[in-house]
Amino acid sequence: MVARKRQCLFALLLAPIVLMTCTPSPSPGEEGGWVDLFNGKDLDGWLRRGGKAEYRAENGEIVGQTVPNTSNSFLCTKKNYANFILELEFKVDSRLNSGVQIRSEVFLSRRPSS
């Protein structure tokens, strides 16, 4: 029951991502226009970073399921985006450590602490 509840809450966390619409950073020779980040069918344009959570497209939503005793997982767009509009409703169990990160960086090796 707890695992199913956690999966549903995680899905609620990720589902609002489908509402995001962004404009890509301009590339030479390209005219920037609005693009949907999620096509509603699959995770083309997305990649998992960090832990071992499993992500999939289901009924037009992004669904993620945590894997117990593994490090944090992040579902990230493959491209960086400049200007965007983010609209979402967020609901999560207070016992979970979840959220939405904006303009986060990924470092492939540990940075020295200052």
ABEGO torsion letter per residue (X at the ends): XAAAAAAAAAAAAAAAAAABBBBBBBBBGBBBBBBBABAGABABGBBBBEBABBBBBBGGBBBBBBBBGBBBBBBBBABBBBBBBBBBBBBBBAABBBEBBBGBBBBABBBBBX
